[in-house]
Amino acid sequence: MEEIIKVDSLTKFFANEEALDGLDLSIHSREIFGFLGPSGAGKTTTIKLLTGQLLPTSGSATVFGVPVKEVNSPQHLKKIGVMSDNSGLYERLSIYENLKLYCELYQVTTDRIREVLEMVNLIGEEKKMISKLSKGMRQRVVLARTFLHKPNLLFLDEPTAALDPVNSEQIHRGLRELNQNGTTIFLTTHDMREAETLCDRIAFLNNGEVQLMGPPKELQRQYSNGNIRLELKNGHEVEVQNNKEGAQKVHEWMSSGELVRIQSHEPTLGEIFVDITGRKLI
Ligand SMILES: Nc1ncnc2c1ncn2[C@@H]1O[C@H](COP(=O)(O)OP(=O)(O)OP(=O)(O)O)[C@@H](O)[C@H]1O
């Protein structure tokens, strides 16, 4: 599989404070990769290093085979979309006018504006001025702008942080669509559901170091205690082991009509993070 991002022993110090401590990563073409970690773990710093907004203290990183210090050039930026806290929107212009400006910059036709507005659920709002938008709407405009030129690689720093569940779901659909059409996505999130449902692989970052990496389902299986969770008619939730004794109990509750629901019990990504680091993700 083609390697889009390659990071080797990357470190970043701010004065005496170490934000990244020997980071190694390899992101493949067409992957949706989730970078998870508590506040201050080094997620945004990583995105800034990979998009040429910051220089590393030591180590190396390439994006599309290009050293990151050269990525911040128009030739390479055409292939990359970056969504960060720095919105880059013109407050006195409408949503449409803002996107039109970026169409000119990226040399894409204005037909694309409708497509990206659909992806972020903003059809019908085109004429609204940026200064009049809610935080969530503004965030969706920033996302629309990021999708405009159909980048090969997208960096998204907490793309759904300010959004309600309906709009988050719409953005997820948009991201899956972009991904199916060939875009590799590197995102940070505090939303464990988002990471579980959207990402092909995730990495847990803690104190500037990757603690665990892999597909969410695989990690959940790996850290599962193998128990089965049951819900009984009296409202109680009970756990039984996945063995002969457990099967006997399930059989008894089933025969007496007490069993309402049965499910495997896999830990959430948040629980796994606590398990390996002893601290909470958020
Ligand atoms: N420009 C800067 N100057 C000094 N220290 C910085 C700077 N940017 C980040 N840091 C420090 O580097 C560490 C990592 O910060 P970073 O913003 O990468 O964390 P994060 O994982 O993105 O957190 P959050 O989830 O809160 O956005 C923190 O200790 C932060 O205080």
The ligand as an ORCA input file, in Angstrom:
! r2SCAN-3c Opt
* xyz 0 1
  N       3.161     27.644     20.182
  C       3.383     26.999     21.325
  N       4.227     27.489     22.253
  C       4.479     26.836     23.397
  N       3.933     25.641     23.722
  C       3.070     25.108     22.853
  C       2.752     25.744     21.612
  N       1.866     24.946     20.931
  C       1.651     23.872     21.714
  N       2.362     23.972     22.872
  C       2.408     22.951     23.950
  O       2.653     21.685     23.371
  C       1.881     20.668     23.994
  C       1.022     19.961     22.947
  O       0.025     20.875     22.478
  P      -0.998     20.520     21.320
  O      -1.737     21.774     20.986
  O      -0.292     19.830     20.236
  O      -1.962     19.502     22.083
  P      -3.312     18.805     21.584
  O      -3.123     17.351     21.788
  O      -3.658     19.265     20.225
  O      -4.376     19.367     22.647
  P      -5.958     19.749     22.460
  O      -6.696     18.455     22.412
  O      -6.257     20.529     23.722
  O      -6.093     20.570     21.214
  C       1.077     21.367     25.093
  O       1.765     21.220     26.303
  C       1.072     22.825     24.657
  O       0.991     23.671     25.765
*
